[in-house]
Amino acid sequence: MKKLTLLALLVVLVSGCAGANKTAYRDSCANQLDAAWRELDLAKAEGFAGTVSYSKALSLLTGAKTQQQFEAFEGCAAKAQKARFYIRESRAGR
C-alpha cells in the first residue's frame, strides 16, 4: 500500500512538471507570433511580399500558429522567432 501511494505521488509530481514546461512557452509563443504577424504586414506594405524570405516567413508562421493550436508552445515560439529572422532578411532585400 505504501509503495502504491508513493507511486501515485510520483506520477502526480511528474505530470505537474510536464504542464509547467508547456505554460512557460505559452506567453513567448503568443508574443512572438503577434510581433511576427505585425512585421510581416509591414514588410508586405513596403513591397517585400514577393521575396523568397517573405514566403519562408509566411510558411513558418502558419506552422507556428498550428503548433499553438495544438499547445506545442515551444515549437511555436521557435518557428515564430525564425520567421522574424526571415522577415528581417526580406526587408533587407535578401
PyMOL Python script that loads the backbone (N, CA, C, O; Angstrom):
from pymol import cmd

cmd.read_pdbstr("""\
ATOM      1  N   MET A   1       0.824  -1.190   0.000  1.00  0.00           N
ATOM      2  CA  MET A   1       0.000   0.000   0.000  1.00  0.00           C
ATOM      3  C   MET A   1       0.870   1.257   0.000  1.00  0.00           C
ATOM      4  O   MET A   1       0.570   2.241  -0.676  1.00  0.00           O
ATOM      5  N   LYS A   2       1.953   1.197   0.775  1.00  0.00           N
ATOM      6  CA  LYS A   2       2.841   2.345   0.861  1.00  0.00           C
ATOM      7  C   LYS A   2       3.521   2.610  -0.487  1.00  0.00           C
ATOM      8  O   LYS A   2       3.705   3.762  -0.879  1.00  0.00           O
ATOM      9  N   LYS A   3       3.890   1.537  -1.190  1.00  0.00           N
ATOM     10  CA  LYS A   3       4.524   1.683  -2.499  1.00  0.00           C
ATOM     11  C   LYS A   3       3.543   2.268  -3.515  1.00  0.00           C
ATOM     12  O   LYS A   3       3.922   3.084  -4.355  1.00  0.00           O
ATOM     13  N   LEU A   4       2.300   1.851  -3.432  1.00  0.00           N
ATOM     14  CA  LEU A   4       1.274   2.348  -4.347  1.00  0.00           C
ATOM     15  C   LEU A   4       1.036   3.842  -4.132  1.00  0.00           C
ATOM     16  O   LEU A   4       0.880   4.592  -5.095  1.00  0.00           O
ATOM     17  N   THR A   5       1.008   4.267  -2.886  1.00  0.00           N
ATOM     18  CA  THR A   5       0.825   5.679  -2.565  1.00  0.00           C
ATOM     19  C   THR A   5       2.011   6.498  -3.062  1.00  0.00           C
ATOM     20  O   THR A   5       1.838   7.585  -3.613  1.00  0.00           O
ATOM     21  N   LEU A   6       3.210   5.972  -2.865  1.00  0.00           N
ATOM     22  CA  LEU A   6       4.415   6.649  -3.321  1.00  0.00           C
ATOM     23  C   LEU A   6       4.431   6.757  -4.844  1.00  0.00           C
ATOM     24  O   LEU A   6       4.808   7.794  -5.391  1.00  0.00           O
ATOM     25  N   LEU A   7       4.027   5.704  -5.519  1.00  0.00           N
ATOM     26  CA  LEU A   7       3.968   5.708  -6.975  1.00  0.00           C
ATOM     27  C   LEU A   7       2.952   6.733  -7.477  1.00  0.00           C
ATOM     28  O   LEU A   7       3.220   7.458  -8.435  1.00  0.00           O
ATOM     29  N   ALA A   8       1.800   6.793  -6.838  1.00  0.00           N
ATOM     30  CA  ALA A   8       0.771   7.762  -7.227  1.00  0.00           C
ATOM     31  C   ALA A   8       1.278   9.193  -7.039  1.00  0.00           C
ATOM     32  O   ALA A   8       1.037  10.056  -7.884  1.00  0.00           O
ATOM     33  N   LEU A   9       1.973   9.440  -5.945  1.00  0.00           N
ATOM     34  CA  LEU A   9       2.532  10.761  -5.686  1.00  0.00           C
ATOM     35  C   LEU A   9       3.576  11.126  -6.741  1.00  0.00           C
ATOM     36  O   LEU A   9       3.620  12.264  -7.208  1.00  0.00           O
ATOM     37  N   LEU A  10       4.399  10.174  -7.108  1.00  0.00           N
ATOM     38  CA  LEU A  10       5.415  10.392  -8.129  1.00  0.00           C
ATOM     39  C   LEU A  10       4.779  10.737  -9.476  1.00  0.00           C
ATOM     40  O   LEU A  10       5.249  11.633 -10.177  1.00  0.00           O
ATOM     41  N   VAL A  11       3.721  10.033  -9.829  1.00  0.00           N
ATOM     42  CA  VAL A  11       3.017  10.300 -11.088  1.00  0.00           C
ATOM     43  C   VAL A  11       2.440  11.713 -11.096  1.00  0.00           C
ATOM     44  O   VAL A  11       2.528  12.416 -12.102  1.00  0.00           O
ATOM     45  N   VAL A  12       1.861  12.122  -9.993  1.00  0.00           N
ATOM     46  CA  VAL A  12       1.288  13.472  -9.888  1.00  0.00           C
ATOM     47  C   VAL A  12       2.384  14.529 -10.030  1.00  0.00           C
ATOM     48  O   VAL A  12       2.193  15.529 -10.721  1.00  0.00           O
ATOM     49  N   LEU A  13       3.518  14.314  -9.384  1.00  0.00           N
ATOM     50  CA  LEU A  13       4.614  15.276  -9.468  1.00  0.00           C
ATOM     51  C   LEU A  13       5.165  15.379 -10.883  1.00  0.00           C
ATOM     52  O   LEU A  13       5.417  16.480 -11.373  1.00  0.00           O
ATOM     53  N   VAL A  14       5.352  14.256 -11.532  1.00  0.00           N
ATOM     54  CA  VAL A  14       5.885  14.255 -12.893  1.00  0.00           C
ATOM     55  C   VAL A  14       4.907  14.918 -13.857  1.00  0.00           C
ATOM     56  O   VAL A  14       5.323  15.695 -14.716  1.00  0.00           O
ATOM     57  N   SER A  15       3.637  14.630 -13.731  1.00  0.00           N
ATOM     58  CA  SER A  15       2.656  15.249 -14.626  1.00  0.00           C
ATOM     59  C   SER A  15       2.558  16.749 -14.370  1.00  0.00           C
ATOM     60  O   SER A  15       2.305  17.517 -15.299  1.00  0.00           O
ATOM     61  N   GLY A  16       2.751  17.169 -13.149  1.00  0.00           N
ATOM     62  CA  GLY A  16       2.753  18.597 -12.832  1.00  0.00           C
ATOM     63  C   GLY A  16       3.926  19.311 -13.471  1.00  0.00           C
ATOM     64  O   GLY A  16       3.790  20.442 -13.936  1.00  0.00           O
ATOM     65  N   CYS A  17       5.066  18.667 -13.496  1.00  0.00           N
ATOM     66  CA  CYS A  17       6.241  19.250 -14.138  1.00  0.00           C
ATOM     67  C   CYS A  17       6.049  19.362 -15.641  1.00  0.00           C
ATOM     68  O   CYS A  17       6.491  20.338 -16.248  1.00  0.00           O
ATOM     69  N   ALA A  18       5.412  18.399 -16.238  1.00  0.00           N
ATOM     70  CA  ALA A  18       5.168  18.438 -17.683  1.00  0.00           C
ATOM     71  C   ALA A  18       4.276  19.610 -18.047  1.00  0.00           C
ATOM     72  O   ALA A  18       4.494  20.248 -19.077  1.00  0.00           O
ATOM     73  N   GLY A  19       3.299  19.902 -17.247  1.00  0.00           N
ATOM     74  CA  GLY A  19       2.404  21.025 -17.508  1.00  0.00           C
ATOM     75  C   GLY A  19       3.094  22.363 -17.335  1.00  0.00           C
ATOM     76  O   GLY A  19       2.779  23.319 -18.045  1.00  0.00           O
ATOM     77  N   ALA A  20       4.028  22.443 -16.405  1.00  0.00           N
ATOM     78  CA  ALA A  20       4.736  23.697 -16.163  1.00  0.00           C
ATOM     79  C   ALA A  20       5.580  24.083 -17.367  1.00  0.00           C
ATOM     80  O   ALA A  20       5.671  25.264 -17.702  1.00  0.00           O
ATOM     81  N   ASN A  21       6.194  23.116 -18.019  1.00  0.00           N
ATOM     82  CA  ASN A  21       7.010  23.392 -19.189  1.00  0.00           C
ATOM     83  C   ASN A  21       6.157  23.952 -20.317  1.00  0.00           C
ATOM     84  O   ASN A  21       6.594  24.842 -21.047  1.00  0.00           O
ATOM     85  N   LYS A  22       4.966  23.444 -20.460  1.00  0.00           N
ATOM     86  CA  LYS A  22       4.068  23.881 -21.523  1.00  0.00           C
ATOM     87  C   LYS A  22       3.678  25.345 -21.340  1.00  0.00           C
ATOM     88  O   LYS A  22       3.672  26.119 -22.297  1.00  0.00           O
ATOM     89  N   THR A  23       3.357  25.710 -20.121  1.00  0.00           N
ATOM     90  CA  THR A  23       2.915  27.082 -19.878  1.00  0.00           C
ATOM     91  C   THR A  23       4.066  28.078 -19.925  1.00  0.00           C
ATOM     92  O   THR A  23       3.842  29.270 -20.139  1.00  0.00           O
ATOM     93  N   ALA A  24       5.289  27.609 -19.728  1.00  0.00           N
ATOM     94  CA  ALA A  24       6.438  28.508 -19.774  1.00  0.00           C
ATOM     95  C   ALA A  24       6.604  29.121 -21.160  1.00  0.00           C
ATOM     96  O   ALA A  24       7.047  30.264 -21.276  1.00  0.00           O
ATOM     97  N   TYR A  25       6.260  28.394 -22.195  1.00  0.00           N
ATOM     98  CA  TYR A  25       6.419  28.879 -23.563  1.00  0.00           C
ATOM     99  C   TYR A  25       5.142  29.504 -24.124  1.00  0.00           C
ATOM    100  O   TYR A  25       5.169  30.068 -25.218  1.00  0.00           O
ATOM    101  N   ARG A  26       4.036  29.416 -23.408  1.00  0.00           N
ATOM    102  CA  ARG A  26       2.757  29.926 -23.929  1.00  0.00           C
ATOM    103  C   ARG A  26       2.835  31.422 -24.237  1.00  0.00           C
ATOM    104  O   ARG A  26       2.459  31.850 -25.328  1.00  0.00           O
ATOM    105  N   ASP A  27       3.317  32.208 -23.291  1.00  0.00           N
ATOM    106  CA  ASP A  27       3.402  33.654 -23.498  1.00  0.00           C
ATOM    107  C   ASP A  27       4.415  34.005 -24.580  1.00  0.00           C
ATOM    108  O   ASP A  27       4.174  34.888 -25.404  1.00  0.00           O
ATOM    109  N   SER A  28       5.543  33.313 -24.573  1.00  0.00           N
ATOM    110  CA  SER A  28       6.561  33.560 -25.589  1.00  0.00           C
ATOM    111  C   SER A  28       6.012  33.283 -26.981  1.00  0.00           C
ATOM    112  O   SER A  28       6.236  34.059 -27.910  1.00  0.00           O
ATOM    113  N   CYS A  29       5.301  32.189 -27.118  1.00  0.00           N
ATOM    114  CA  CYS A  29       4.689  31.832 -28.401  1.00  0.00           C
ATOM    115  C   CYS A  29       3.739  32.931 -28.859  1.00  0.00           C
ATOM    116  O   CYS A  29       3.823  33.395 -29.996  1.00  0.00           O
ATOM    117  N   ALA A  30       2.845  33.343 -27.982  1.00  0.00           N
ATOM    118  CA  ALA A  30       1.855  34.366 -28.340  1.00  0.00           C
ATOM    119  C   ALA A  30       2.523  35.691 -28.693  1.00  0.00           C
ATOM    120  O   ALA A  30       2.151  36.333 -29.676  1.00  0.00           O
ATOM    121  N   ASN A  31       3.504  36.101 -27.898  1.00  0.00           N
ATOM    122  CA  ASN A  31       4.185  37.373 -28.154  1.00  0.00           C
ATOM    123  C   ASN A  31       4.975  37.345 -29.453  1.00  0.00           C
ATOM    124  O   ASN A  31       4.939  38.298 -30.232  1.00  0.00           O
ATOM    125  N   GLN A  32       5.694  36.238 -29.685  1.00  0.00           N
ATOM    126  CA  GLN A  32       6.475  36.113 -30.919  1.00  0.00           C
ATOM    127  C   GLN A  32       5.565  36.103 -32.145  1.00  0.00           C
ATOM    128  O   GLN A  32       5.867  36.736 -33.157  1.00  0.00           O
ATOM    129  N   LEU A  33       4.450  35.381 -32.046  1.00  0.00           N
ATOM    130  CA  LEU A  33       3.505  35.338 -33.171  1.00  0.00           C
ATOM    131  C   LEU A  33       2.917  36.714 -33.461  1.00  0.00           C
ATOM    132  O   LEU A  33       2.856  37.130 -34.618  1.00  0.00           O
ATOM    133  N   ASP A  34       2.490  37.414 -32.433  1.00  0.00           N
ATOM    134  CA  ASP A  34       1.922  38.753 -32.631  1.00  0.00           C
ATOM    135  C   ASP A  34       2.925  39.691 -33.297  1.00  0.00           C
ATOM    136  O   ASP A  34       2.597  40.394 -34.253  1.00  0.00           O
ATOM    137  N   ALA A  35       4.143  39.688 -32.782  1.00  0.00           N
ATOM    138  CA  ALA A  35       5.177  40.559 -33.343  1.00  0.00           C
ATOM    139  C   ALA A  35       5.493  40.174 -34.784  1.00  0.00           C
ATOM    140  O   ALA A  35       5.650  41.041 -35.644  1.00  0.00           O
ATOM    141  N   ALA A  36       5.585  38.883 -35.041  1.00  0.00           N
ATOM    142  CA  ALA A  36       5.920  38.424 -36.393  1.00  0.00           C
ATOM    143  C   ALA A  36       4.833  38.787 -37.397  1.00  0.00           C
ATOM    144  O   ALA A  36       5.143  39.214 -38.509  1.00  0.00           O
ATOM    145  N   TRP A  37       3.560  38.626 -37.022  1.00  0.00           N
ATOM    146  CA  TRP A  37       2.473  38.988 -37.946  1.00  0.00           C
ATOM    147  C   TRP A  37       2.489  40.482 -38.236  1.00  0.00           C
ATOM    148  O   TRP A  37       2.257  40.890 -39.374  1.00  0.00           O
ATOM    149  N   ARG A  38       2.759  41.310 -37.220  1.00  0.00           N
ATOM    150  CA  ARG A  38       2.844  42.763 -37.447  1.00  0.00           C
ATOM    151  C   ARG A  38       3.996  43.090 -38.393  1.00  0.00           C
ATOM    152  O   ARG A  38       3.843  43.898 -39.310  1.00  0.00           O
ATOM    153  N   GLU A  39       5.157  42.455 -38.164  1.00  0.00           N
ATOM    154  CA  GLU A  39       6.318  42.693 -39.017  1.00  0.00           C
ATOM    155  C   GLU A  39       6.068  42.206 -40.440  1.00  0.00           C
ATOM    156  O   GLU A  39       6.506  42.835 -41.404  1.00  0.00           O
ATOM    157  N   LEU A  40       5.366  41.091 -40.566  1.00  0.00           N
ATOM    158  CA  LEU A  40       5.052  40.558 -41.893  1.00  0.00           C
ATOM    159  C   LEU A  40       4.120  41.510 -42.644  1.00  0.00           C
ATOM    160  O   LEU A  40       4.305  41.745 -43.839  1.00  0.00           O
ATOM    161  N   ASP A  41       3.133  42.052 -41.957  1.00  0.00           N
ATOM    162  CA  ASP A  41       2.229  43.027 -42.581  1.00  0.00           C
ATOM    163  C   ASP A  41       2.991  44.272 -43.029  1.00  0.00           C
ATOM    164  O   ASP A  41       2.726  44.818 -44.100  1.00  0.00           O
ATOM    165  N   LEU A  42       3.930  44.712 -42.210  1.00  0.00           N
ATOM    166  CA  LEU A  42       4.739  45.873 -42.558  1.00  0.00           C
ATOM    167  C   LEU A  42       5.604  45.582 -43.785  1.00  0.00           C
ATOM    168  O   LEU A  42       5.722  46.418 -44.681  1.00  0.00           O
ATOM    169  N   ALA A  43       6.206  44.398 -43.821  1.00  0.00           N
ATOM    170  CA  ALA A  43       7.024  44.017 -44.978  1.00  0.00           C
ATOM    171  C   ALA A  43       6.175  43.964 -46.242  1.00  0.00           C
ATOM    172  O   ALA A  43       6.625  44.371 -47.314  1.00  0.00           O
ATOM    173  N   LYS A  44       4.960  43.467 -46.120  1.00  0.00           N
ATOM    174  CA  LYS A  44       4.055  43.407 -47.268  1.00  0.00           C
ATOM    175  C   LYS A  44       3.713  44.817 -47.743  1.00  0.00           C
ATOM    176  O   LYS A  44       3.700  45.086 -48.944  1.00  0.00           O
ATOM    177  N   ALA A  45       3.438  45.708 -46.806  1.00  0.00           N
ATOM    178  CA  ALA A  45       3.106  47.091 -47.157  1.00  0.00           C
ATOM    179  C   ALA A  45       4.283  47.802 -47.822  1.00  0.00           C
ATOM    180  O   ALA A  45       4.090  48.697 -48.645  1.00  0.00           O
ATOM    181  N   GLU A  46       5.493  47.403 -47.465  1.00  0.00           N
ATOM    182  CA  GLU A  46       6.684  48.008 -48.053  1.00  0.00           C
ATOM    183  C   GLU A  46       7.040  47.392 -49.398  1.00  0.00           C
ATOM    184  O   GLU A  46       7.991  47.829 -50.047  1.00  0.00           O
ATOM    185  N   GLY A  47       6.287  46.383 -49.823  1.00  0.00           N
ATOM    186  CA  GLY A  47       6.511  45.797 -51.141  1.00  0.00           C
ATOM    187  C   GLY A  47       7.453  44.612 -51.178  1.00  0.00           C
ATOM    188  O   GLY A  47       7.953  44.258 -52.246  1.00  0.00           O
ATOM    189  N   PHE A  48       7.705  43.993 -50.038  1.00  0.00           N
ATOM    190  CA  PHE A  48       8.622  42.859 -49.998  1.00  0.00           C
ATOM    191  C   PHE A  48       7.900  41.516 -50.013  1.00  0.00           C
ATOM    192  O   PHE A  48       8.506  40.489 -49.707  1.00  0.00           O
ATOM    193  N   ALA A  49       6.621  41.507 -50.362  1.00  0.00           N
ATOM    194  CA  ALA A  49       5.823  40.280 -50.289  1.00  0.00           C
ATOM    195  C   ALA A  49       6.248  39.225 -51.299  1.00  0.00           C
ATOM    196  O   ALA A  49       5.904  38.056 -51.129  1.00  0.00           O
ATOM    197  N   GLY A  50       6.974  39.589 -52.332  1.00  0.00           N
ATOM    198  CA  GLY A  50       7.346  38.617 -53.352  1.00  0.00           C
ATOM    199  C   GLY A  50       8.673  37.926 -53.124  1.00  0.00           C
ATOM    200  O   GLY A  50       9.063  37.077 -53.926  1.00  0.00           O
ATOM    201  N   THR A  51       9.374  38.258 -52.066  1.00  0.00           N
ATOM    202  CA  THR A  51      10.694  37.678 -51.863  1.00  0.00           C
ATOM    203  C   THR A  51      10.611  36.260 -51.305  1.00  0.00           C
ATOM    204  O   THR A  51       9.609  35.863 -50.709  1.00  0.00           O
ATOM    205  N   VAL A  52      11.679  35.517 -51.511  1.00  0.00           N
ATOM    206  CA  VAL A  52      11.749  34.143 -51.006  1.00  0.00           C
ATOM    207  C   VAL A  52      11.716  34.140 -49.477  1.00  0.00           C
ATOM    208  O   VAL A  52      11.060  33.294 -48.869  1.00  0.00           O
ATOM    209  N   SER A  53      12.417  35.076 -48.867  1.00  0.00           N
ATOM    210  CA  SER A  53      12.440  35.151 -47.403  1.00  0.00           C
ATOM    211  C   SER A  53      11.050  35.418 -46.845  1.00  0.00           C
ATOM    212  O   SER A  53      10.685  34.872 -45.804  1.00  0.00           O
ATOM    213  N   TYR A  54      10.274  36.250 -47.524  1.00  0.00           N
ATOM    214  CA  TYR A  54       8.898  36.534 -47.097  1.00  0.00           C
ATOM    215  C   TYR A  54       8.078  35.251 -47.137  1.00  0.00           C
ATOM    216  O   TYR A  54       7.312  34.970 -46.216  1.00  0.00           O
ATOM    217  N   SER A  55       8.239  34.476 -48.199  1.00  0.00           N
ATOM    218  CA  SER A  55       7.499  33.214 -48.332  1.00  0.00           C
ATOM    219  C   SER A  55       7.886  32.225 -47.240  1.00  0.00           C
ATOM    220  O   SER A  55       7.028  31.538 -46.687  1.00  0.00           O
ATOM    221  N   LYS A  56       9.176  32.152 -46.930  1.00  0.00           N
ATOM    222  CA  LYS A  56       9.635  31.274 -45.849  1.00  0.00           C
ATOM    223  C   LYS A  56       9.023  31.704 -44.522  1.00  0.00           C
ATOM    224  O   LYS A  56       8.576  30.870 -43.735  1.00  0.00           O
ATOM    225  N   ALA A  57       9.007  33.009 -44.282  1.00  0.00           N
ATOM    226  CA  ALA A  57       8.448  33.526 -43.032  1.00  0.00           C
ATOM    227  C   ALA A  57       6.965  33.205 -42.924  1.00  0.00           C
ATOM    228  O   ALA A  57       6.489  32.798 -41.864  1.00  0.00           O
ATOM    229  N   LEU A  58       6.240  33.385 -44.013  1.00  0.00           N
ATOM    230  CA  LEU A  58       4.803  33.098 -44.003  1.00  0.00           C
ATOM    231  C   LEU A  58       4.549  31.622 -43.718  1.00  0.00           C
ATOM    232  O   LEU A  58       3.642  31.278 -42.962  1.00  0.00           O
ATOM    233  N   SER A  59       5.345  30.760 -44.320  1.00  0.00           N
ATOM    234  CA  SER A  59       5.211  29.324 -44.092  1.00  0.00           C
ATOM    235  C   SER A  59       5.507  28.966 -42.629  1.00  0.00           C
ATOM    236  O   SER A  59       4.787  28.173 -42.023  1.00  0.00           O
ATOM    237  N   LEU A  60       6.551  29.544 -42.078  1.00  0.00           N
ATOM    238  CA  LEU A  60       6.898  29.286 -40.677  1.00  0.00           C
ATOM    239  C   LEU A  60       5.813  29.792 -39.731  1.00  0.00           C
ATOM    240  O   LEU A  60       5.504  29.138 -38.735  1.00  0.00           O
ATOM    241  N   LEU A  61       5.239  30.945 -40.033  1.00  0.00           N
ATOM    242  CA  LEU A  61       4.179  31.482 -39.174  1.00  0.00           C
ATOM    243  C   LEU A  61       2.931  30.619 -39.222  1.00  0.00           C
ATOM    244  O   LEU A  61       2.246  30.451 -38.212  1.00  0.00           O
ATOM    245  N   THR A  62       2.638  30.077 -40.381  1.00  0.00           N
ATOM    246  CA  THR A  62       1.499  29.163 -40.491  1.00  0.00           C
ATOM    247  C   THR A  62       1.728  27.928 -39.631  1.00  0.00           C
ATOM    248  O   THR A  62       0.827  27.479 -38.921  1.00  0.00           O
ATOM    249  N   GLY A  63       2.943  27.382 -39.699  1.00  0.00           N
ATOM    250  CA  GLY A  63       3.289  26.230 -38.864  1.00  0.00           C
ATOM    251  C   GLY A  63       3.265  26.561 -37.383  1.00  0.00           C
ATOM    252  O   GLY A  63       2.819  25.754 -36.568  1.00  0.00           O
ATOM    253  N   ALA A  64       3.744  27.750 -37.036  1.00  0.00           N
ATOM    254  CA  ALA A  64       3.750  28.171 -35.630  1.00  0.00           C
ATOM    255  C   ALA A  64       2.330  28.308 -35.096  1.00  0.00           C
ATOM    256  O   ALA A  64       2.044  27.910 -33.967  1.00  0.00           O
ATOM    257  N   LYS A  65       1.451  28.870 -35.905  1.00  0.00           N
ATOM    258  CA  LYS A  65       0.055  29.028 -35.474  1.00  0.00           C
ATOM    259  C   LYS A  65      -0.596  27.662 -35.266  1.00  0.00           C
ATOM    260  O   LYS A  65      -1.368  27.473 -34.326  1.00  0.00           O
ATOM    261  N   THR A  66      -0.283  26.716 -36.145  1.00  0.00           N
ATOM    262  CA  THR A  66      -0.807  25.357 -35.994  1.00  0.00           C
ATOM    263  C   THR A  66      -0.304  24.738 -34.697  1.00  0.00           C
ATOM    264  O   THR A  66      -1.072  24.120 -33.959  1.00  0.00           O
ATOM    265  N   GLN A  67       0.993  24.906 -34.420  1.00  0.00           N
ATOM    266  CA  GLN A  67       1.547  24.364 -33.182  1.00  0.00           C
ATOM    267  C   GLN A  67       0.921  25.028 -31.960  1.00  0.00           C
ATOM    268  O   GLN A  67       0.708  24.375 -30.939  1.00  0.00           O
ATOM    269  N   GLN A  68       0.629  26.306 -32.059  1.00  0.00           N
ATOM    270  CA  GLN A  68      -0.028  26.996 -30.946  1.00  0.00           C
ATOM    271  C   GLN A  68      -1.398  26.388 -30.678  1.00  0.00           C
ATOM    272  O   GLN A  68      -1.785  26.207 -29.523  1.00  0.00           O
ATOM    273  N   GLN A  69      -2.130  26.073 -31.736  1.00  0.00           N
ATOM    274  CA  GLN A  69      -3.462  25.490 -31.580  1.00  0.00           C
ATOM    275  C   GLN A  69      -3.405  24.124 -30.900  1.00  0.00           C
ATOM    276  O   GLN A  69      -4.324  23.746 -30.174  1.00  0.00           O
ATOM    277  N   PHE A  70      -2.312  23.383 -31.143  1.00  0.00           N
ATOM    278  CA  PHE A  70      -2.155  22.059 -30.536  1.00  0.00           C
ATOM    279  C   PHE A  70      -1.331  22.105 -29.249  1.00  0.00           C
ATOM    280  O   PHE A  70      -0.894  21.071 -28.744  1.00  0.00           O
ATOM    281  N   GLU A  71      -1.123  23.315 -28.726  1.00  0.00           N
ATOM    282  CA  GLU A  71      -0.412  23.549 -27.475  1.00  0.00           C
ATOM    283  C   GLU A  71       1.028  23.042 -27.484  1.00  0.00           C
ATOM    284  O   GLU A  71       1.547  22.608 -26.456  1.00  0.00           O
ATOM    285  N   ALA A  72       1.664  23.098 -28.639  1.00  0.00           N
ATOM    286  CA  ALA A  72       3.090  22.799 -28.753  1.00  0.00           C
ATOM    287  C   ALA A  72       3.820  24.145 -28.725  1.00  0.00           C
ATOM    288  O   ALA A  72       4.377  24.584 -29.732  1.00  0.00           O
ATOM    289  N   PHE A  73       3.807  24.787 -27.564  1.00  0.00           N
ATOM    290  CA  PHE A  73       4.233  26.171 -27.451  1.00  0.00           C
ATOM    291  C   PHE A  73       5.728  26.374 -27.688  1.00  0.00           C
ATOM    292  O   PHE A  73       6.128  27.409 -28.221  1.00  0.00           O
ATOM    293  N   GLU A  74       6.551  25.415 -27.305  1.00  0.00           N
ATOM    294  CA  GLU A  74       7.993  25.564 -27.501  1.00  0.00           C
ATOM    295  C   GLU A  74       8.326  25.620 -28.990  1.00  0.00           C
ATOM    296  O   GLU A  74       9.088  26.482 -29.427  1.00  0.00           O
ATOM    297  N   GLY A  75       7.758  24.704 -29.763  1.00  0.00           N
ATOM    298  CA  GLY A  75       7.973  24.707 -31.211  1.00  0.00           C
ATOM    299  C   GLY A  75       7.391  25.943 -31.870  1.00  0.00           C
ATOM    300  O   GLY A  75       7.965  26.483 -32.816  1.00  0.00           O
ATOM    301  N   CYS A  76       6.257  26.384 -31.371  1.00  0.00           N
ATOM    302  CA  CYS A  76       5.612  27.601 -31.876  1.00  0.00           C
ATOM    303  C   CYS A  76       6.537  28.802 -31.705  1.00  0.00           C
ATOM    304  O   CYS A  76       6.741  29.574 -32.642  1.00  0.00           O
ATOM    305  N   ALA A  77       7.089  28.956 -30.516  1.00  0.00           N
ATOM    306  CA  ALA A  77       7.975  30.090 -30.238  1.00  0.00           C
ATOM    307  C   ALA A  77       9.216  30.039 -31.122  1.00  0.00           C
ATOM    308  O   ALA A  77       9.663  31.069 -31.625  1.00  0.00           O
ATOM    309  N   ALA A  78       9.770  28.853 -31.313  1.00  0.00           N
ATOM    310  CA  ALA A  78      10.965  28.706 -32.150  1.00  0.00           C
ATOM    311  C   ALA A  78      10.665  29.061 -33.605  1.00  0.00           C
ATOM    312  O   ALA A  78      11.446  29.764 -34.246  1.00  0.00           O
ATOM    313  N   LYS A  79       9.542  28.579 -34.125  1.00  0.00           N
ATOM    314  CA  LYS A  79       9.168  28.875 -35.511  1.00  0.00           C
ATOM    315  C   LYS A  79       8.885  30.362 -35.704  1.00  0.00           C
ATOM    316  O   LYS A  79       9.289  30.946 -36.710  1.00  0.00           O
ATOM    317  N   ALA A  80       8.201  30.969 -34.755  1.00  0.00           N
ATOM    318  CA  ALA A  80       7.889  32.397 -34.862  1.00  0.00           C
ATOM    319  C   ALA A  80       9.165  33.235 -34.822  1.00  0.00           C
ATOM    320  O   ALA A  80       9.286  34.228 -35.539  1.00  0.00           O
ATOM    321  N   GLN A  81      10.104  32.833 -33.986  1.00  0.00           N
ATOM    322  CA  GLN A  81      11.374  33.551 -33.912  1.00  0.00           C
ATOM    323  C   GLN A  81      12.145  33.415 -35.226  1.00  0.00           C
ATOM    324  O   GLN A  81      12.727  34.386 -35.710  1.00  0.00           O
ATOM    325  N   LYS A  82      12.148  32.221 -35.795  1.00  0.00           N
ATOM    326  CA  LYS A  82      12.816  32.006 -37.074  1.00  0.00           C
ATOM    327  C   LYS A  82      12.120  32.803 -38.183  1.00  0.00           C
ATOM    328  O   LYS A  82      12.780  33.336 -39.075  1.00  0.00           O
ATOM    329  N   ALA A  83      10.793  32.880 -38.125  1.00  0.00           N
ATOM    330  CA  ALA A  83      10.034  33.658 -39.111  1.00  0.00           C
ATOM    331  C   ALA A  83      10.422  35.130 -39.040  1.00  0.00           C
ATOM    332  O   ALA A  83      10.543  35.792 -40.071  1.00  0.00           O
ATOM    333  N   ARG A  84      10.615  35.639 -37.837  1.00  0.00           N
ATOM    334  CA  ARG A  84      11.012  37.037 -37.684  1.00  0.00           C
ATOM    335  C   ARG A  84      12.379  37.289 -38.310  1.00  0.00           C
ATOM    336  O   ARG A  84      12.622  38.365 -38.856  1.00  0.00           O
ATOM    337  N   PHE A  85      13.268  36.306 -38.236  1.00  0.00           N
ATOM    338  CA  PHE A  85      14.566  36.425 -38.908  1.00  0.00           C
ATOM    339  C   PHE A  85      14.363  36.564 -40.413  1.00  0.00           C
ATOM    340  O   PHE A  85      14.959  37.438 -41.043  1.00  0.00           O
ATOM    341  N   TYR A  86      13.527  35.705 -40.990  1.00  0.00           N
ATOM    342  CA  TYR A  86      13.294  35.761 -42.431  1.00  0.00           C
ATOM    343  C   TYR A  86      12.570  37.045 -42.846  1.00  0.00           C
ATOM    344  O   TYR A  86      12.775  37.539 -43.954  1.00  0.00           O
ATOM    345  N   ILE A  87      11.742  37.575 -41.981  1.00  0.00           N
ATOM    346  CA  ILE A  87      11.086  38.853 -42.282  1.00  0.00           C
ATOM    347  C   ILE A  87      12.134  39.963 -42.349  1.00  0.00           C
ATOM    348  O   ILE A  87      12.088  40.812 -43.240  1.00  0.00           O
ATOM    349  N   ARG A  88      13.073  39.955 -41.412  1.00  0.00           N
ATOM    350  CA  ARG A  88      14.157  40.952 -41.448  1.00  0.00           C
ATOM    351  C   ARG A  88      14.988  40.789 -42.714  1.00  0.00           C
ATOM    352  O   ARG A  88      15.380  41.777 -43.336  1.00  0.00           O
ATOM    353  N   GLU A  89      15.256  39.544 -43.094  1.00  0.00           N
ATOM    354  CA  GLU A  89      16.002  39.287 -44.327  1.00  0.00           C
ATOM    355  C   GLU A  89      15.228  39.800 -45.542  1.00  0.00           C
ATOM    356  O   GLU A  89      15.815  40.378 -46.456  1.00  0.00           O
ATOM    357  N   SER A  90      13.937  39.591 -45.549  1.00  0.00           N
ATOM    358  CA  SER A  90      13.093  40.050 -46.646  1.00  0.00           C
ATOM    359  C   SER A  90      13.146  41.566 -46.774  1.00  0.00           C
ATOM    360  O   SER A  90      13.288  42.103 -47.873  1.00  0.00           O
ATOM    361  N   ARG A  91      13.032  42.242 -45.651  1.00  0.00           N
ATOM    362  CA  ARG A  91      13.051  43.706 -45.675  1.00  0.00           C
ATOM    363  C   ARG A  91      14.419  44.243 -46.058  1.00  0.00           C
ATOM    364  O   ARG A  91      14.533  45.376 -46.526  1.00  0.00           O
ATOM    365  N   ALA A  92      15.465  43.437 -45.862  1.00  0.00           N
ATOM    366  CA  ALA A  92      16.813  43.838 -46.264  1.00  0.00           C
ATOM    367  C   ALA A  92      17.076  43.515 -47.733  1.00  0.00           C
ATOM    368  O   ALA A  92      18.141  43.831 -48.263  1.00  0.00           O
ATOM    369  N   GLY A  93      16.106  42.887 -48.382  1.00  0.00           N
ATOM    370  CA  GLY A  93      16.245  42.573 -49.801  1.00  0.00           C
ATOM    371  C   GLY A  93      16.976  41.276 -50.085  1.00  0.00           C
ATOM    372  O   GLY A  93      17.458  41.063 -51.198  1.00  0.00           O
ATOM    373  N   ARG A  94      17.061  40.402 -49.083  1.00  0.00           N
ATOM    374  CA  ARG A  94      17.762  39.121 -49.290  1.00  0.00           C
ATOM    375  C   ARG A  94      16.794  37.982 -49.352  1.00  0.00           C
ATOM    376  O   ARG A  94      17.202  36.833 -49.521  1.00  0.00           O
TER     377      ARG A  94
END
""", "prot")
cmd.dss("prot")
cmd.show_as("cartoon", "prot")
cmd.util.cbc("prot")
cmd.orient("prot")
